[in-house]
Amino acid sequence: MQFTAWTFVGLCCLVAGTFAAQLAPIRPAAAAPRPAAPPSTLALELRSIFRQIPGKQIEKLVQAYLLNDEEFQAVIRDINSLQAYRLSRQLLVQPEVRQLLQWLSQQLILSGSSLKIFEDLELEIKVLNKYPHASQLVNGIRGFELDFYQIYPLELIRSLLEPSATQSSPALTELWRRLVAVLPAYERVIGSPQGKLFIQKLQARGVAVQDVDALIRYQFGWSNATLGGNNYPSYDYTDYLGQSSYY
Ligand SMILES: *[C@@H]1O[C@H](CO)[C@@H](O)[C@H](O)[C@H]1NC(C)=O
C-alpha cells in the first residue's frame, strides 16, 4: 500500500484517456485569435520532478517482494481487489479531484502533452527473477515499508512541488494549490464505510496504515508532519523533525 502516493498519481492515468478524449477539442477551430498566453511549461516541469523518483530501484524492490513475500503478495491482491477499485472510483468522482484532473489535463495539453505523462510512473515488474538471492532479502510488510521509505524521496518531491524560494514556477504553484485543495475529498473517501473497511483489511495484513497516511498527507501538502522518527530511521527526515511545526 506504500504506493498509495503513486496510486493516487496513477489514478490520473486511469482517467487520462477519458479526460483527454473529452478535452481535446478545447477550442473551436474557427475561434478568433486571442492574445497568446505564455506557453505552459507544466509537462516539462513534472517530467523533471518524476526523474527524481528512483523508478528502477523501486521496481527492483517491488519485484523482490512481489515474487517472494507472502505478506506483500496479500496486500497487492487487496490493492487490486474490486473493493479497492470501487474506492478509487469513489475518489475520482469527488468534485475536488475532478477539478484537479480537468485543470491538469488542460494544462498538460497546453504544454504539448497529456495526462499520459503519468504513465512514466508506472512500474514494470518482470515475472522471472534474475537474482535468486532476492528471496533471502524480503522481510514481510514491515521489511518492505522500511526499504521503501529509504528509497522514496518524499521530502525532495514535496520541495520540488511546493512553492518556495527555489520553486517559483507559476504552473507548479497552481498545481500545488489544487493538490492541497483535494484534502476534503481524501478524508471523505477514507472516512466512508467502504474506506474504513478497506483500511481495517490492510491493518489486519500488518500494513502500518498511519504511516502510509502520513506519507500521503505530507506529500500532497495536507500535513507538515513527516513519518514519526521512532519507527523509522530518520534519513532525510531529521532536518524536518528539528522544526517546531512537527505536530
Ligand atoms: C505547512 O507549512 C506551511 C509553511 O509554514 C504553511 O503555509 C501550511 O499552511 C502548512 N500546512 C499545514 C497543513 O499545516
The ligand as an SDF file (V2000), in Angstrom:
LIG
                    3D

 14 14  0  0  0  0  0  0  0  0999 V2000
    2.6570   23.8030    6.3090 C   0  0  0  0  0  0  0  0  0  0  0  0
    3.5720   24.8630    6.4650 O   0  0  0  0  0  0  0  0  0  0  0  0
    3.3940   25.9170    5.5520 C   0  0  0  0  0  0  0  0  0  0  0  0
    4.5290   26.9120    5.7360 C   0  0  0  0  0  0  0  0  0  0  0  0
    4.6870   27.2230    7.0710 O   0  0  0  0  0  0  0  0  0  0  0  0
    2.0110   26.5490    5.7410 C   0  0  0  0  0  0  0  0  0  0  0  0
    1.8140   27.5960    4.8050 O   0  0  0  0  0  0  0  0  0  0  0  0
    0.9580   25.4820    5.5460 C   0  0  0  0  0  0  0  0  0  0  0  0
   -0.3220   26.0170    5.8040 O   0  0  0  0  0  0  0  0  0  0  0  0
    1.2150   24.3030    6.4730 C   0  0  0  0  0  0  0  0  0  0  0  0
    0.2920   23.2440    6.1240 N   0  0  0  0  0  0  0  0  0  0  0  0
   -0.4160   22.6050    7.0240 C   0  0  0  0  0  0  0  0  0  0  0  0
   -1.3230   21.5630    6.5100 C   0  0  0  0  0  0  0  0  0  0  0  0
   -0.3520   22.8290    8.2290 O   0  0  0  0  0  0  0  0  0  0  0  0
  1  2  1  0
  1 10  1  0
  2  3  1  0
  3  4  1  0
  3  6  1  0
  4  5  1  0
  6  7  1  0
  6  8  1  0
  8  9  1  0
  8 10  1  0
 10 11  1  0
 11 12  1  0
 12 13  1  0
 12 14  2  0
M  END
$$$$
